[in-house]
């Protein structure tokens, strides 16, 4: 009993070494960089449809392990305040540029991100960062991932961060009536936090205003609720739900519901909340909404089975009214090299497929 109390006391003392006073929106710093992340995919399980962009590794570095095609992404977000709150009216924003490179041994991801806002309601300052991720399937149902990251913060003073993230993703074969069920667990921001950077924290002061929270565990679950229609004309409804605990001194959540039609388009509705922000009278942000479209481009010279002659362009847009004052408007595009291989392998003997009908009969 005494040992348990002593261990708890040491743990509490260690947490108090990291003063917790992030700015509003600081725990979702990387979410504003991309429309798909803004509208529900900022999740350790990938959101309702396990959407993966390079910036996804900021939430779980294991998410990219299932990516089979080279993928490029570029996106940007405007943060617009038209209320003249506290004498401030203007535009901030964020960006993301990244690539996912799958190989035989692992999947490599690089994501450059930035966020810029001087609004007193969301004083993120100016920052740029780089995440380098490595992920791999251990077995078909289990994936692991590791990030190395660094960032530089400037504006009112300057500082840098450097550290690592760990992630785990488990895919269920079948879970009751749910399909494509996934459990994602990650531990983020294990490294040097901000320590000498002046931004306005949630308590209105500059004291201890480091962000995102050091040692942030995150747990998420996502799955398909139901599907209607045939394979090529299918309507799907899916969801995801995340809980995370920044610096073990706060509780925050992110939930999303998605609707898609075949591989043509998807609509996501997401909602996030942060207990410490609510306690400091921030109010709750409105839900976000996002639209993603899929366009396949096929070369005229491509033949059946020549999948690398096909490419896919995925544009997306999203909107969210943040803290009832700031409007986040985001747009981006992803480019996939080649088409996803969704067909079973074809076995050919002596020049003819064993699955082909004999036309001479």
ABEGO torsion letter per residue (X at the ends): XAAAAAAAAAAAAAAAABBBBBBBGAAAAAAAABAAAAAGABBAAGEAAGBBBAAAAAABAAAAAABABBBBBBBBBBBBBAAGBGGBBEBBEBBBBBBBBBBAABBBBBBBBBBBBABAABBAEBBBBBBBBBBBBABAABBBBBBBBBBBBBGBEBBBBBEBBBBBBBBBABBEABBGBBBBBBBBGBEBBBABBBBBBAAGBABGABOBBBGBBBBBBBBBABBBEBAABBBBBBBBBBBBBBGGABBBBBBBBBBBBEAABBBBBBBBBBAAAAAAGAEBBBBBBBBBBBBBBBBAABBBGBAAABBBBBBBBBBBBBGGABBBBBBBBBBBBEBBBABBBBBBBGGBBAABBBAAX
